[in-house]
Amino acid sequence: MASSCRKICPKLVRDKIPELIMRSGKRPVFRRAQGAELKKYADAKVLEEAKEFAKLGDLDELTDLLEAIYFRLQLEGISAQEAHERMMKKRHERGGFEGGVILERIERI
């Protein structure tokens, strides 16, 4: 863990990860972020999880992405319910993605 951590740390991890690392016989070195710093690490976590899902296509990665997004919304004071309502409003105004529309280009007329 220590050698791979040098490449990926510091990063936001789930709350129980330090405990799980200790149970494996290793010593985690961690701290708690807050405010703007926590938002920065939460943003990075959203990107990390999106990349992992895009690479692996695993549904567990997609739920990890959703968890990271919900946490980031929470940091902005937005509940999952409010986020859903905003999503539905935008879907009503601009549509969803179910149609599979791929925009190739925009031409002048």
C-alpha positions as CSV (number, residue, x, y, z in Angstrom):
1,M,0.0,0.0,0.0
2,A,2.7,2.5,0.9
3,S,4.5,2.3,-2.4
4,S,1.2,2.6,-4.4
5,C,0.0,5.3,-2.1
6,R,2.9,7.5,-3.0
7,K,1.4,7.7,-6.5
8,I,-2.2,8.3,-5.5
9,C,-2.1,10.1,-2.2
10,P,-3.3,12.4,-0.8
11,K,-6.8,11.7,-1.8
12,L,-10.3,11.7,-0.3
13,V,-11.2,8.1,0.8
14,R,-14.3,6.6,2.5
15,D,-14.5,7.2,6.2
16,K,-13.8,3.6,7.2
17,I,-10.7,3.2,5.0
18,P,-8.1,4.1,7.7
19,E,-9.7,1.5,10.0
20,L,-9.6,-1.1,7.3
21,I,-6.0,-0.4,6.6
22,M,-5.1,-0.8,10.3
23,R,-7.0,-4.1,10.4
24,S,-4.7,-5.3,7.5
25,G,-1.7,-4.6,9.7
26,K,-0.6,-1.4,8.1
27,R,-0.5,2.2,9.5
28,P,-2.5,4.8,7.6
29,V,-1.3,8.4,7.8
30,F,-4.3,10.6,7.4
31,R,-5.9,13.9,8.3
32,R,-9.3,15.5,7.9
33,A,-10.0,18.2,5.4
34,Q,-12.7,20.8,5.6
35,G,-14.0,23.9,3.7
36,A,-12.5,24.7,0.3
37,E,-9.8,22.1,0.7
38,L,-12.5,19.4,1.2
39,K,-14.4,20.6,-1.9
40,K,-11.1,20.4,-3.9
41,Y,-10.6,16.8,-2.8
42,A,-14.3,16.0,-3.4
43,D,-14.0,17.3,-7.0
44,A,-11.0,15.2,-7.6
45,K,-12.8,12.1,-6.2
46,V,-15.7,12.7,-8.6
47,L,-13.3,12.8,-11.5
48,E,-11.4,9.7,-10.2
49,E,-14.6,7.7,-9.9
50,A,-15.8,8.8,-13.4
51,K,-12.5,7.7,-14.9
52,E,-12.6,4.4,-13.1
53,F,-16.1,3.7,-14.4
54,A,-15.2,4.8,-18.0
55,K,-12.1,2.5,-17.9
56,L,-13.7,-0.6,-16.2
57,G,-17.4,-0.2,-17.0
58,D,-18.1,-1.8,-13.6
59,L,-21.5,-0.9,-11.9
60,D,-19.8,-0.7,-8.5
61,E,-17.6,2.1,-9.9
62,L,-20.8,3.8,-11.1
63,T,-22.3,3.7,-7.6
64,D,-19.0,5.0,-6.3
65,L,-19.3,7.9,-8.7
66,L,-22.9,8.5,-7.5
67,E,-21.7,8.5,-3.8
68,A,-19.0,11.0,-4.7
69,I,-21.5,13.2,-6.5
70,Y,-24.0,13.1,-3.6
71,F,-21.2,14.0,-1.2
72,R,-20.1,16.9,-3.4
73,L,-23.7,18.2,-3.6
74,Q,-23.9,17.9,0.2
75,L,-20.9,20.2,0.5
76,E,-22.9,22.8,-1.5
77,G,-25.9,22.4,0.8
78,I,-27.9,20.5,-1.8
79,S,-29.8,17.4,-0.8
80,A,-30.2,14.3,-3.0
81,Q,-33.9,15.2,-3.3
82,E,-33.1,18.8,-4.4
83,A,-30.5,17.5,-6.9
84,H,-33.1,15.1,-8.3
85,E,-35.7,18.0,-8.6
86,R,-33.1,20.1,-10.5
87,M,-32.3,17.2,-12.8
88,M,-36.0,16.7,-13.6
89,K,-36.5,20.4,-14.3
90,K,-33.6,20.4,-16.7
91,R,-34.8,17.1,-18.3
92,H,-38.3,18.7,-18.8
93,E,-36.7,21.8,-20.4
94,R,-33.9,20.2,-22.4
95,G,-34.6,16.5,-22.5
96,G,-32.7,13.6,-21.1
97,F,-30.2,11.3,-22.7
98,E,-32.5,8.3,-23.4
99,G,-32.7,9.2,-27.1
100,G,-29.0,8.5,-27.6
101,V,-28.5,11.8,-29.6
102,I,-24.9,12.3,-30.6
103,L,-24.2,15.8,-31.8
104,E,-21.6,15.5,-34.6
105,R,-21.2,19.2,-35.4
106,I,-23.1,22.5,-35.8
107,E,-23.2,24.0,-39.2
108,R,-24.0,27.6,-40.1
109,I,-27.1,28.1,-42.1
